Amino acid sequence: MNKLFLSCLKATELIEKKLLFKLSVQERVQLKIHKMMCDACTLFEKQSNTLGKAISESSKKENVTIDVNNLKKDILKKIGEPE
């Protein structure tokens, strides 16, 4: 695939990566272009952000430490999606 255009799989990987690390300029541009054309990945990013915030807030309220990354991996395994 063209270096400028991403598949949805690669876009979702970058969306998750962005939660933990700073994306390179190329990655940010690729993701922005992809999301301009793909409503599904835009929605995925919103849902991922919402889920991450909810888990973090819940763990703070309950004074429990939750490894969000491992929790996400467990969820993906349970629904049969690649990590």
N, C-alpha and C positions, 0 to 999 in steps of 0.2 A: 504494500500500500504506500501511497505517496507519503513523504516525510511530514507533510503539512497536515494531512488528514488522518484521523485516528479511527479505529474500530470502537464500537461501544465497549468491548472488553477492556481495551487499553485505556479508554476514557474513565471507566469505573476504577481501574487500578490507580490512575492519577488522582482521582477524587479522593480515594482512601489514603493515598500517599500524602496528599496535601494536608490531611488532618494531623500528620505527625512530623512532616519534614517540609522544608521550603522547596518548591519546584523550581527547576531551571527556567530560564526565559523561554526556551523552546517549548518546554512542557506546558508552561502557562499559556502561551500563544496557541498551541495545538488544542489544549483543552477548551479555551475560550471559543475558538472557531467551531469545534465539535458541538459544544453546547448551544451555539447560535443556530445550529441545524437540527439538533436532536432534543426534542422535548423529554424523551424518556430519561436521558442522562442528566438533564437539568433537574428533573423530578427526583431521580436517584440521589443527587447531591443534596437536595433539600431534606430528603428523608434521612439520609445518613447523618447530616448535621443535627437534625432534630433528635434522632436516636442517641447520638453521642452526648448531646447536652442533657437529655433526660436521664441517661444512665449516670452521668457525672453528678447532676443535681441530687438524684436519689441517693447516691452513695454518700454525698456530703450530709444530707439530712439524717441518714441512718448511722452516720459516723463509721462507715465501713469503707475499706479500700477495695476498689474493684479494678481489675486490669481490663480496661475497655477493649484493648486489642485482642486479648485472648477470648473475651466474651464474644466479640464480633466473629472471630474465627470459629468458635463453637456454634454460633448461630448459622454461619454459612455451611458448616459441615452437616448440621441437622436438616437444612433445607436442600442439600445436595448441590450447592453452588461451589465453583472453584474459589479458592482463597485469593 
